[in-house]
Amino acid sequence: MPFEDCSLETAALEQVELKAVEDLSFMKVIDGDDAQYGGLSSFISADNSFRVGSSTYTKVSLKLTKWPTNEFMYFLQGQVEITDEEGESKIYGPGDAIVMPKGFNGTWRQLSPIKKIHVSYSLE
């Protein structure tokens, strides 16, 4: 298989058209009037199970229920507080990296707009 250049061009996030953050089966907007997001895909595997990209979000808070994928996140800008079902919370910001496991339930509360790199893997 030939090598493809799948560089993460995070500077290109500045040019991404933003869309409204909408409720989905695994996340519900609980705070953030007119919350918006935009993203770029750098790589998607042929079977759609492995994805790499970057994204930007305006300030928003989300209730997460049964997160659908294992997702690695590396924060480039901004801060987010993640609280699990037991009430344990932690704040993450630039330079921090986390894994949001498939099935996670809790709250995602952004303290500011964010930019992040994300890598997800999920088999149905």
C-alpha positions in Angstrom: 0.0 0.0 0.0 1.5 3.4 -0.9 2.1 6.1 1.7 -0.4 9.0 1.6 0.4 12.3 3.1 -2.2 12.7 5.8 -0.6 15.7 7.6 -2.6 17.4 10.3 -2.8 20.9 9.1 -4.2 22.5 12.3 -3.7 26.0 11.0 -6.3 25.3 8.4 -8.9 25.2 11.2 -9.0 29.0 11.0 -10.7 28.6 7.5 -13.2 25.9 8.4 -16.9 26.8 8.1 -18.6 26.3 11.5 -21.8 24.5 11.9 -24.3 24.3 14.8 -23.6 21.8 17.5 -26.7 19.6 17.6 -28.1 17.0 20.0 -27.2 13.4 19.0 -28.1 10.1 20.6 -24.8 10.2 22.7 -24.6 13.9 23.5 -27.0 16.7 24.4 -26.2 20.4 24.5 -26.9 21.6 28.0 -25.3 25.0 27.8 -24.0 27.3 25.0 -26.2 29.5 23.0 -25.5 29.1 19.3 -22.6 26.6 20.0 -20.7 25.8 16.8 -18.0 23.5 15.6 -15.8 22.7 12.6 -13.4 20.0 11.7 -11.0 18.6 9.2 -10.4 14.9 8.5 -6.8 14.0 7.8 -7.3 10.3 7.5 -10.2 7.8 7.4 -9.5 4.1 7.1 -11.2 2.2 4.2 -13.5 0.4 6.7 -14.3 3.8 8.5 -13.2 2.4 11.9 -10.1 4.6 12.3 -10.2 8.4 12.0 -7.7 11.2 12.5 -8.5 14.9 12.3 -8.7 18.2 14.1 -11.6 20.3 15.3 -12.6 23.6 16.8 -15.6 24.4 19.0 -17.1 27.5 20.4 -17.9 27.4 24.1 -20.4 24.6 24.8 -21.4 22.1 27.6 -22.6 18.6 26.7 -24.2 15.7 28.6 -22.5 12.6 27.2 -24.3 9.2 27.3 -22.7 6.0 26.0 -19.9 7.8 24.1 -19.8 5.8 20.8 -16.1 5.4 20.2 -12.6 5.2 21.8 -11.2 8.7 21.1 -7.8 10.1 21.8 -7.8 13.9 22.1 -4.8 16.3 22.2 -5.8 19.9 23.2 -4.2 22.7 21.2 -6.1 25.6 22.6 -8.7 26.4 25.3 -9.9 24.4 28.4 -12.5 21.8 29.0 -13.7 20.3 32.3 -14.8 16.6 32.1 -16.9 15.2 34.9 -17.7 11.5 35.2 -20.9 9.9 36.6 -19.4 9.7 40.1 -18.8 13.5 40.1 -15.0 13.3 39.6 -13.8 16.1 37.4 -10.6 17.4 35.8 -9.7 20.3 33.7 -7.6 19.8 30.5 -5.9 22.5 28.4 -3.2 23.1 25.8 -0.7 20.3 25.7 -2.9 17.8 27.6 -3.9 14.5 26.0 -6.7 12.2 27.1 -8.6 9.1 26.0 -12.4 9.3 26.1 -13.4 5.6 26.3 -16.3 4.1 24.4 -19.3 4.0 26.7 -18.3 7.0 28.8 -21.1 8.9 30.6 -20.6 12.3 32.1 -20.3 16.0 31.3 -18.1 18.0 28.9 -18.0 21.6 30.0 -15.8 24.0 27.9 -14.4 26.9 29.9 -13.5 28.6 26.6 -13.5 27.8 22.9 -11.2 24.9 22.1 -9.1 23.4 19.3 -8.0 19.7 19.4 -6.5 16.9 17.5 -8.6 13.7 17.7 -8.0 10.1 16.8 -10.8 7.5 17.1 -11.2 3.8 16.7 -14.4 2.0 16.7 -15.7 -1.4 15.5 -19.5 -1.7 15.3 
